Amino acid sequence: MLTIRKRLKTLSLEDNEYSRNDMLEPWVKHQEKKHTVHHRYYHVFNEGELEELITEIQPAPTILEAYYEEGDWVVKFQKPVIS
């Protein structure tokens, strides 16, 4: 069984509403004499979007559970047994 968890907590806006699905979040790397800013890419999945992507895998896995928990979309699925 595989679990995909999409972290959204660091992208929280008021009432967990997101203004866009693709964003870059700054990440600062602190060094002795210099601070470097990098950007992390995030994609915020809409409800059902992650499950749709998983079902495009061939052979299609079985989705066991899909739910939203504490700012995270979680999809648990099992790949098919190939004989």
Summary of the structure (lengths in Angstrom):
residues: 83
radius of gyration: 16.8
end to end distance: 17.5
largest distance: 57.8
contacts: 166
relative contact order: 0.28
helix: 16%
strand: 47%
